[in-house]
Amino acid sequence: MNFLDLLQLLVDFGLVVLIWIVQLIIYPSFLYYDSNSLGKWHKIYTGRITVIVAPLMIAQIALAAYLLVIKGEFAIFEIIALVFISVNWLITMFVFIPLHEQIDTDSDDRKVQLRLVYFNWWRVLLFCLVFMVHMIHFMTTDFQSI
């Protein structure tokens, strides 16, 4: 069993659990705050959630890139996963960070809060696909060597 493959799977699973919590609980809860309360809470929330999310996302992309390099050019599972991870990073940087910044400047705009919920389904899908790709890889290669 490759320790790095198992670590990748654990990081992926952590992100899957986290994104479902964000999708089903955190983002919808923003709609229940009044503008003033959301403005205050959102700044606290983004700082705290970044401490959890950033290390996991950095670990995920770093492990995926490293495993691709050490396994070689025909590592199809790593290539697929890295594409999904990269798309997720792009969506996060170019869609979600600006949406969160909009909430910081205008916490009364319900359309922005709803966009978080609707667009986040793409990240839910991508995090789940990455986990599934790595799980299939783990079950077909690493798991057999236990």
C-alpha positions in Angstrom: 0.0 0.0 0.0 1.3 3.4 -1.0 1.2 5.8 2.0 0.8 8.8 -0.3 -2.1 7.3 -2.1 -3.9 6.7 1.2 -3.1 10.2 2.4 -4.5 11.6 -0.9 -7.7 9.6 -0.3 -8.0 10.9 3.2 -7.5 14.5 2.2 -10.1 14.0 -0.6 -12.6 12.6 1.8 -12.0 15.4 4.2 -12.8 17.9 1.5 -15.9 15.9 0.4 -17.3 16.1 4.0 -16.4 19.7 4.3 -18.0 20.8 0.9 -21.2 19.0 1.8 -21.4 20.8 5.2 -20.8 24.1 3.4 -23.4 23.3 0.7 -26.2 22.0 3.0 -25.7 24.0 6.1 -23.3 27.0 5.9 -24.2 28.7 2.7 -28.0 28.3 3.1 -27.7 29.7 6.6 -26.5 33.0 5.2 -30.0 33.7 4.1 -31.3 33.7 7.7 -29.0 36.5 8.8 -30.0 40.2 8.6 -27.7 42.3 6.6 -25.8 43.7 9.6 -25.3 40.4 11.3 -24.2 38.7 8.1 -21.7 41.4 7.4 -20.1 40.9 10.8 -20.3 37.1 10.8 -19.1 36.6 7.2 -15.7 38.3 7.9 -15.2 35.9 10.9 -16.5 32.9 9.0 -14.2 33.4 5.9 -11.1 33.8 8.2 -11.9 30.7 10.1 -13.0 28.5 7.2 -9.8 29.4 5.3 -7.7 28.0 8.1 -9.4 24.6 7.5 -9.9 24.7 3.7 -6.6 26.1 2.5 -4.3 23.5 4.0 -6.6 20.7 2.7 -6.8 22.2 -0.9 -3.1 22.8 -1.0 -2.4 19.3 0.2 -4.8 17.9 -2.4 -3.2 19.6 -5.3 0.3 19.1 -4.1 -0.2 15.4 -3.5 -1.9 15.0 -6.9 0.8 16.8 -8.7 3.6 14.9 -6.9 1.9 11.5 -7.5 1.5 12.4 -11.2 5.2 13.2 -11.4 6.4 10.1 -9.6 4.1 7.7 -11.4 4.8 8.9 -14.9 3.1 10.1 -18.0 0.5 7.3 -18.2 -0.9 7.8 -14.7 -4.4 8.3 -16.0 -6.1 8.4 -12.6 -3.7 11.2 -11.5 -4.2 13.1 -14.7 -8.0 13.0 -14.4 -7.9 14.0 -10.7 -5.5 16.8 -11.3 -7.8 18.2 -14.1 -10.8 18.2 -11.7 -8.7 19.7 -8.9 -7.4 22.4 -11.2 -10.9 23.3 -12.4 -12.0 23.5 -8.7 -9.1 25.9 -7.9 -10.1 28.1 -10.9 -13.8 28.1 -9.8 -12.8 29.0 -6.3 -10.4 31.8 -7.3 -12.6 33.3 -10.1 -16.1 32.7 -8.8 -16.2 32.1 -5.1 -13.6 34.5 -3.8 -15.3 37.4 -5.7 -18.7 36.3 -4.4 -17.4 36.3 -0.8 -15.9 39.7 -1.4 -19.3 40.9 -2.6 -20.9 39.7 0.6 -18.2 41.6 2.5 -19.1 44.8 0.7 -22.8 44.3 0.4 -24.2 41.7 2.8 -27.8 42.7 1.9 -27.6 41.3 -1.6 -29.6 38.0 -1.4 -28.7 37.2 -5.1 -25.1 36.9 -4.2 -25.9 34.5 -1.3 -28.1 32.4 -3.6 -25.3 32.3 -6.2 -23.0 30.8 -3.5 -25.5 28.0 -3.0 -26.2 27.4 -6.7 -22.6 27.6 -8.0 -21.3 25.6 -5.2 -22.9 22.5 -6.6 -20.1 22.5 -9.2 -17.5 22.3 -6.4 -19.5 19.6 -4.7 -19.5 17.6 -7.9 -15.8 18.2 -8.5 -14.7 17.2 -5.0 -16.8 14.1 -5.2 -15.4 13.2 -8.6 -11.8 13.6 -7.3 -12.6 11.4 -4.4 -14.2 8.7 -6.6 -11.3 8.7 -9.1 -8.8 8.3 -6.2 -11.0 5.6 -4.5 -11.3 3.6 -7.8 -7.5 3.9 -8.2 -6.9 2.9 -4.6 -9.4 -0.1 -4.9 -7.9 -1.4 -8.1 -4.2 -1.0 -7.3 -3.2 -0.1 -3.8 -5.9 -2.1 -2.0 -4.8 -5.3 -3.7 -1.4 -5.0 -2.2 -2.6 -5.0 1.4 
